[in-house]
Amino acid sequence: MTEPKAVTEPTDTDTASPPVAPWDPDAPGVLRLPSGRLVRGRGLRHPLPDGPAPTYAVHLLGKEPPEVPWESRWLRWPDFRLPGDRAQAEEVFRDAWRRTEVERVEFACGGGRGRTGTALACLAVLDGVPPEEAVAYVRRHYDRHAVETPWQRRYVRRFGA
């Protein structure tokens, strides 16, 4: 007589995808957060940069983005404005920040500066940068023209409050 086999529930490690190679920290548009996590920002009007593709992207656009061959999320966000749904934006940013630990995450808007810079500054806040310093952090480490409007700067200062 044989003993019945124990049934075990799958664990996160049983079902998790294998880790992906991170972004090259010296590649264009890649921002290193204080924790060491890497995230890429870019403008969709520009060609896809050389190197690996993202595994997850957040498109910050006023209209639905084109299809891409990797997982993506659309956050409705008209040019020079703020996200249409701020609670949804915070949820998307938190999810993306968690994913930066094991995935190649990209944020992209039309030009890669205003909306993308604002989102990256919010990620910096989630990563521990004080809200009042996050815009300067992103301008210093990503693009000196990031976060284009006064209301985008104010949004970052109030993010997570």
N, C-alpha and C positions, 0 to 999 in steps of 0.2 A: 504494500500500500504506500502510495507516495503522498507526501505532504502537499497541500494546496499552496500554490505560489502566492506570495503576498502581492497585493495590488498597491502600487504606489502612484501617487499623483505626480504629474510632471512638475518640475521646478522651473523657475525662471531660466536657470542655466540649461535645462533640457530643451527649451523652446526658443531661447534667444538666438538671434542671428550672430554669426561670427563677427568679431570686431572688424571694422574697416580701417584702412590706413587714413590717418588724419590729413587735414590740409597741410600743405607746405607752408610753414609760418612766414616764409619770405615771398610767397606768391602774391601777385597783385590782388588787393581787396581783402586780404585775410587780416582779421583783427584778433590779436591775442588778448583775452580777458585776463584780469589779475590772477585768476585761479589757474591759468595756463590753458584753459579751454580755447579752441580756435573756432571762429565763425567767419564766413565770407560774405561780403556785401558786393553787389554789382548792379550795374544798370542794364536793363533788358534791351535797351537800344543799341548796346555794344555787342560785338561777337562774344560767344562763350569763350572764356579764357582757356589757354592750353592747360593740360593736366587732367586730373581726375574730375569727374562730374560730381555734383552733390548727391547725397543719398536722400536728402530732404530739403525742400525749399519752401520759403514763405514769400508769396508774391503780394506786394503792397501796391495795389492798383485800383483805380476807379471803375474799371470794367474787367470782365472775366479774362484771365490770361490765357495764352495758348497752351496746348497740351505739352508736357515734357515727359521724357522717358523715366523719370524718377518720381518718388512720392513728393507731392506738393500740397500746399494749402493756400487758398486765396483769402486775403484779408482786404475787404473793401476799404480803400483809402484813396480818395481823390488827390491829385497832384496839388501841392502847396497847402494841404489841409491836414486834418487829423483823422484817425480811424473813425469810421461810421459807428462802430459799436465798441466802446472802450472796454467793457467787461470782456468781450470776446477777444479783443486785442491783448489784454493782459493774460488771458488763458493761452493764447497762441504763443506769446513771448515766453511764458513759463514752460510750456511744452517744448519749444525750440531750445531753450536754455538747457533743459534736462537732456535733450538729444545730443547737444554738443559734446557731451562726455564720451559718446561712443559712435557718433555719426558725423558725416560732413554736412553741416547745416549751412544753408545760404539764405540770405535775405536779399530781395531784389525789387526795385521799382523801376520806373522809366529811365532815370538818369543815374541812380545809385547814390544820391547824396541826401536829399531832404527826407523822404520817408524812410529810406534805408538807414540813413544816419540816425534818425530818431529812434527807429526800432533797435539799432545796435546800442544806442545810449541806454535804452530801457534794459537790454540784456546786461549791460555793464552794471546797472543798478542792481539787478538780480544777482550779479556776481560779486556784489559787495562795494562797488564804487558809490560814494555818497551822491544822492540825486543832484545836488548843486554842482558837483564836479564831473558828472557823466558826459555832458556835451563837450567839455574841454578834453576829456580823456579820448573820446571818439575822434575829435578833430586832430588830436596829437598823434593817434595811432592808426587811424583809418583814412580820413580825408579832411583836409583843413577847411573845406566848405560844407561839411556835413551839418545836418540840422539847420535848414535854411531860413525858417521863419520864426518870429518872436513867439507865436503860439505853439510851435513845435518845441522850442526851448522850454517854455512854461510847462508843457505836457510832461517833459522828462523830469523837470524839477518836482512835479507833483506825482510822478509815477510811483505806485506802490504805497502811497500815503493812506 
